[in-house]
Amino acid sequence: MRITDLEAFVAIAEAGSLTAAARELGRSLQTVSRSLAALEADVGVELVHRTTRHSTMSEAGRAFYQRVKPAVTDIREAQGEMADSRMEPRGTLRVGAPVLFGPDFLVPILSAYAARYPAMEIDLQLADSFANLAEEGLDVVIRIADLPDSGLQSRRLGALRRVVFGAPSYFEKHGRPQHPSELRRHSCIVRTIDRRLGHWTFQIAGKSRSVAVQGSFRTNTMTAIYSAVRSGMGLGYSPLWQIRHLVETGEVETVLEEFEPAPVPINVLWQENRLAPAKVREFVKLLAGQLDLNGL
């Protein structure tokens, strides 16, 4: 059996006629008719009842279609994959990522990607809302959150810690909390747009617990929280990767490390497609190999 004959048969079954199948495949009606006749000769039964006006599947044809349709799809995808693997990525790679994560973590990797594939252009879109790939025309997105069942392909890149932190000047004046329950005696800087306003999550006695916090300063942005914490106004609660530079320079210090909640997963997602384009496949491979989340 030739793959072209099987492909013609599948198109006839799905299009409802030889004429429609020929149009869909971009072949002549005579070519499609010959493919069907050759296939029927191979299997020894009539697969399609044909008249001058109509084509209908025989019972054997319907059963045969159910068996060969997945095989035809697999063969064509395998052929496409082999051809695609020989091609250098071209076109534009459109990437979505969180605002603060993109510049420090993604841009260096995208720079390496651009150097490796000079025919590629890169469009990086930064937003803290969850991007919709189809609606926004993105090829891949980075998400830092537990993933809902979205129907997208994904690859886990790691997990990221959440920490409580404060300035040395604050700890000198107010002391360092030793347990999350002590936070009620501290000034905590709350982000007003968080879903759980005024509640921070910890792992206490092996269970996830929500602890109520409060303070005299509230704001809607993380950058304002970082500035307030650095100035000694109170304690903050943040993903560690966002304040790594402040910890490394000694401007802030972390506390309550033994009570940290479960790390938040970080994933790269792309459209559900068994045959991902070369530009996406190569970027995901490079991202997984070069993204350094050590200690975060």
C-alpha positions as CSV (number, residue, x, y, z in Angstrom):
1,M,0.0,0.0,0.0
2,R,1.2,3.5,-0.9
3,I,0.9,6.3,1.6
4,T,-0.6,8.5,-1.2
5,D,-3.4,5.9,-1.8
6,L,-4.1,5.7,2.0
7,E,-4.1,9.5,2.2
8,A,-6.6,9.7,-0.7
9,F,-8.9,7.2,1.0
10,V,-8.8,9.1,4.3
11,A,-9.6,12.4,2.4
12,I,-12.6,10.7,0.6
13,A,-13.9,9.4,3.9
14,E,-13.7,12.8,5.5
15,A,-14.7,15.0,2.5
16,G,-17.7,12.8,1.5
17,S,-16.8,12.5,-2.2
18,L,-13.9,11.9,-4.6
19,T,-14.3,15.3,-6.1
20,A,-14.1,17.1,-2.7
21,A,-11.2,14.9,-1.7
22,A,-9.3,15.8,-4.9
23,R,-9.9,19.4,-4.3
24,E,-8.7,19.2,-0.7
25,L,-5.5,17.2,-1.6
26,G,-4.8,19.4,-4.6
27,R,-4.8,16.4,-7.0
28,S,-6.8,15.6,-10.1
29,L,-10.0,13.6,-9.8
30,Q,-8.5,10.9,-12.0
31,T,-5.5,10.6,-9.6
32,V,-7.7,10.2,-6.6
33,S,-9.9,7.6,-8.3
34,R,-6.9,5.6,-9.3
35,S,-5.5,5.7,-5.8
36,L,-8.8,4.4,-4.4
37,A,-9.0,1.6,-7.0
38,A,-5.4,0.6,-6.2
39,L,-6.1,0.5,-2.5
40,E,-9.3,-1.6,-3.0
41,A,-7.3,-4.0,-5.1
42,D,-4.7,-4.3,-2.3
43,V,-7.2,-5.0,0.5
44,G,-9.5,-7.1,-1.7
45,V,-12.8,-5.4,-0.8
46,E,-14.8,-2.4,-1.9
47,L,-14.2,0.5,0.5
48,V,-16.4,3.1,-1.2
49,H,-19.7,2.6,-3.0
50,R,-19.5,4.9,-6.1
51,T,-22.2,6.2,-8.5
52,T,-22.1,8.9,-11.0
53,R,-23.4,11.4,-8.4
54,H,-22.5,10.1,-4.9
55,S,-19.8,8.3,-2.9
56,T,-20.6,6.5,0.3
57,M,-18.4,4.4,2.6
58,S,-19.0,0.7,2.7
59,E,-19.1,-1.0,6.1
60,A,-15.6,-2.4,5.4
61,G,-14.5,1.1,4.4
62,R,-15.7,2.7,7.7
63,A,-13.9,0.0,9.7
64,F,-10.8,0.4,7.6
65,Y,-10.9,4.2,8.0
66,Q,-10.9,3.9,11.8
67,R,-7.8,1.8,11.7
68,V,-5.7,3.7,9.0
69,K,-6.5,7.3,9.9
70,P,-4.1,7.4,12.9
71,A,-1.4,5.6,11.0
72,V,-1.6,8.1,8.1
73,T,-1.4,11.0,10.5
74,D,1.6,9.5,12.3
75,I,3.4,8.8,9.0
76,R,2.9,12.3,7.7
77,E,3.9,13.9,11.0
78,A,7.0,11.7,11.1
79,Q,7.9,12.8,7.5
80,G,7.3,16.4,8.4
81,E,9.4,16.1,11.6
82,M,12.3,14.7,9.7
83,A,12.1,17.4,7.1
84,D,11.6,20.1,9.8
85,S,14.7,18.8,11.8
86,R,16.9,19.6,8.8
87,M,15.6,23.1,8.5
88,E,17.1,26.0,10.5
89,P,14.5,28.0,12.4
90,R,13.3,31.0,10.5
91,G,10.7,33.7,11.0
92,T,9.7,35.4,14.2
93,L,9.6,33.8,17.7
94,R,7.0,35.5,19.9
95,V,7.5,34.9,23.6
96,G,5.3,36.0,26.5
97,A,6.7,36.3,30.1
98,P,6.1,38.0,33.4
99,V,7.4,41.6,33.5
100,L,10.1,41.2,36.1
101,F,11.2,37.7,35.0
102,G,11.8,38.6,31.3
103,P,14.7,41.1,31.4
104,D,17.0,39.2,33.8
105,F,16.2,35.6,33.0
106,L,14.9,35.4,29.4
107,V,16.8,38.1,27.5
108,P,20.2,36.4,28.0
109,I,18.8,33.1,26.7
110,L,17.0,34.9,23.8
111,S,20.3,36.6,23.0
112,A,22.0,33.1,22.8
113,Y,19.1,31.9,20.6
114,A,19.4,34.8,18.2
115,A,23.2,34.2,17.9
116,R,22.6,30.6,17.1
117,Y,19.8,31.2,14.6
118,P,20.6,34.6,12.9
119,A,17.6,34.2,10.5
120,M,15.2,34.5,13.4
121,E,13.5,37.6,14.8
122,I,12.3,37.8,18.4
123,D,9.3,39.5,19.8
124,L,9.2,39.5,23.6
125,Q,6.0,40.6,25.3
126,L,6.1,41.2,29.0
127,A,2.9,41.2,31.1
128,D,1.9,39.8,34.5
129,S,-1.5,38.7,33.3
130,F,-1.8,35.2,31.9
131,A,-1.4,35.5,28.1
132,N,-3.6,33.6,25.7
133,L,-1.3,32.2,23.1
134,A,-3.9,32.0,20.3
135,E,-5.5,35.4,20.9
136,E,-2.2,37.2,21.3
137,G,-0.3,35.4,18.5
138,L,2.4,34.1,20.9
139,D,4.5,31.0,20.2
140,V,5.5,30.2,23.8
141,V,4.8,31.7,27.2
142,I,6.5,31.4,30.6
143,R,4.1,30.9,33.5
144,I,5.0,31.0,37.2
145,A,2.0,29.3,38.8
146,D,0.3,26.0,39.2
147,L,-1.0,25.1,35.8
148,P,-4.7,24.6,35.1
149,D,-5.7,22.0,32.4
150,S,-5.3,24.4,29.5
151,G,-4.9,21.9,26.6
152,L,-1.4,23.4,26.0
153,Q,1.9,21.5,25.7
154,S,4.2,22.3,28.6
155,R,7.6,21.6,30.0
156,R,8.5,22.2,33.7
157,L,11.6,24.3,34.1
158,G,11.8,24.2,37.9
159,A,10.2,25.7,41.0
160,L,10.7,29.1,42.8
161,R,10.7,29.9,46.5
162,R,8.6,32.5,48.3
163,V,10.3,34.3,51.2
164,V,9.7,36.9,53.9
165,F,12.4,39.6,53.9
166,G,13.4,42.8,55.6
167,A,16.1,45.4,55.8
168,P,18.9,45.1,58.4
169,S,17.8,48.4,59.8
170,Y,14.3,47.0,60.4
171,F,15.6,43.9,62.2
172,E,18.0,46.0,64.4
173,K,15.0,48.0,65.6
174,H,12.2,45.4,65.7
175,G,14.0,42.0,65.9
176,R,13.7,39.0,63.6
177,P,10.5,36.9,63.8
178,Q,11.2,33.2,64.6
179,H,7.8,31.9,63.8
180,P,5.0,33.0,61.3
181,S,2.7,33.6,64.3
182,E,5.0,36.4,65.4
183,L,4.3,38.4,62.3
184,R,1.2,39.9,63.9
185,R,3.7,42.0,66.0
186,H,5.5,43.2,63.0
187,S,4.7,45.8,60.3
188,C,4.1,43.9,57.1
189,I,3.8,45.6,53.7
190,V,0.7,44.2,51.9
191,R,0.2,44.2,48.2
192,T,-3.4,45.4,47.6
193,I,-4.1,43.5,44.4
194,D,-3.2,40.0,45.8
195,R,-6.2,37.6,45.8
196,R,-5.6,36.8,49.5
197,L,-5.2,40.4,50.7
198,G,-3.3,40.5,54.0
199,H,-2.6,36.8,54.2
200,W,0.8,35.1,53.7
201,T,1.2,31.4,53.2
202,F,3.6,29.2,55.2
203,Q,4.4,25.5,55.8
204,I,3.7,24.9,59.5
205,A,3.9,21.5,61.1
206,G,3.8,19.9,57.6
207,K,0.7,21.7,56.4
208,S,0.1,24.8,54.4
209,R,-1.2,27.6,56.6
210,S,-2.5,31.1,55.9
211,V,-1.3,33.7,58.3
212,A,-3.0,37.1,58.6
213,V,-0.6,40.1,58.5
214,Q,-1.0,43.9,58.6
215,G,0.9,47.1,58.6
216,S,0.7,50.8,58.1
217,F,1.8,50.8,54.4
218,R,0.0,49.1,51.5
219,T,0.7,49.3,47.7
220,N,-0.4,47.7,44.5
221,T,3.1,47.1,43.0
222,M,6.0,44.9,44.0
223,T,8.6,47.5,43.1
224,A,7.1,49.9,45.6
225,I,7.1,47.0,48.2
226,Y,10.8,46.5,47.6
227,S,11.6,50.2,48.0
228,A,9.5,50.3,51.2
229,V,11.3,47.3,52.7
230,R,14.7,48.6,51.8
231,S,13.9,51.8,53.6
232,G,13.0,49.9,56.8
233,M,9.3,50.5,56.7
234,G,8.4,46.8,57.3
235,L,8.6,43.2,56.1
236,G,7.8,42.0,52.6
237,Y,6.7,38.7,51.1
238,S,7.9,37.9,47.6
239,P,9.3,35.3,45.2
240,L,13.0,35.0,46.0
241,W,14.0,35.5,42.3
242,Q,12.5,39.0,42.3
243,I,14.7,40.2,45.2
244,R,17.8,38.1,44.5
245,H,19.8,41.2,43.7
246,L,18.8,42.8,47.0
247,V,19.8,39.8,49.0
248,E,23.1,39.5,47.2
249,T,24.0,43.1,47.9
250,G,22.9,42.8,51.6
251,E,20.2,45.4,51.3
252,V,17.6,42.9,52.6
253,E,17.8,39.6,54.5
254,T,15.4,36.7,54.5
255,V,13.7,35.2,57.6
256,L,11.5,32.3,58.4
257,E,13.2,30.1,55.8
258,E,12.2,26.9,57.6
259,F,8.5,27.8,57.2
260,E,8.6,28.6,53.5
261,P,5.6,27.4,51.5
262,A,5.9,24.9,48.7
263,P,7.8,26.4,45.8
264,V,5.8,27.7,42.8
265,P,6.3,25.8,39.6
266,I,7.6,27.6,36.5
267,N,6.7,26.2,33.1
268,V,7.1,27.0,29.4
269,L,3.9,26.4,27.4
270,W,3.2,26.3,23.7
271,Q,0.3,25.3,21.4
272,E,-0.9,21.7,21.6
273,N,0.8,20.2,18.5
274,R,2.4,16.9,18.2
275,L,4.8,18.5,15.6
276,A,6.0,21.7,17.2
277,P,7.7,24.1,14.7
278,A,11.5,24.0,14.7
279,K,11.7,27.6,16.1
280,V,9.6,26.6,19.2
281,R,11.3,23.2,19.7
282,E,14.8,24.7,19.6
283,F,13.9,27.6,21.9
284,V,12.3,25.2,24.5
285,K,15.4,23.0,24.3
286,L,17.7,26.0,24.8
287,L,15.6,27.4,27.6
288,A,15.6,24.1,29.5
289,G,19.3,23.8,29.2
290,Q,20.4,27.4,30.1
291,L,17.8,28.7,32.5
292,D,19.6,28.9,35.9
293,L,17.2,28.8,38.8
294,N,19.8,27.4,41.2
295,G,19.0,28.6,44.8
296,L,15.8,30.3,43.8
